[in-house]
């Protein structure tokens, strides 16, 4: 079975590695201690603290497996790989909404790193797909549930 390649920036790689390290070295120990304390309360068949701790342990172990798989299948985008002539993963792009005149700056990242609240949009998102591979000055149309939005690419940076 082919695992999907995960595209990450250097920053995204560091964040995933830090999360994995924290889960393995800190969270595992904390939840093991919670389970030990809960067992000390006696009958575990009706012990909500024990159940909560076991559920958290299962979540942590599942997340560790997910992160390890993501890191195994990661393709890292280096700053040197980013071309400032065209939008690519790793680019920081300034666009203008042609209807309202608003400007926005987006970092184009892989799906594992996307965080719209931080203006990090996925290369697979509607806006990401529309601007990927385009040059400064290009006007793109983005299909959204409420219709079509036109963006003009004003700037591309690393």
C-alpha positions, 0 to 999 in steps of 0.5 A: 500500500502506498502511503501519501507523501506529506509535504512539509516546510522546515518549520512544519517538520520541526513542529511535528518532530517536537509534538512527537517528542513531547508525546513520547517523553512527557504525555506518555509518562503523565497518562501512565501516572494517571492510570496508576493513580486511578487503579489505586482507587479500586474497582476499575469497572466503574472508575471514570478516572481510569476510563478517561486515562485509558482513552487519553492513552489510546489517543496519544498512541494513535497520534504517535503512530500518525506522526511517525507515519507522516514523518516517514513519508515527508518531503521537505520543501527547503527555502532554496526550492522556492521560486519567487517567480511562480507560486509554489509550496513554501511561497508567501503570496500577497493577493488582492480581492478584486471585488472588495480591494482587500489584500491578504498574505498567505503561506502556501503549505502542504495539508499537514501544516495548513492553518487558515487562522494563521494564513497558512493555506494548503496547496489543495485548498481552493485558493491554494489550487488556484494560485499554485504555479501562477506568476505575479500579476496574474488574476485567478478565479476561485470557486467558493460556495457563494460564487467566484472570487477573483484574486490578483497575485501582487507579490511572491516571496520565500 
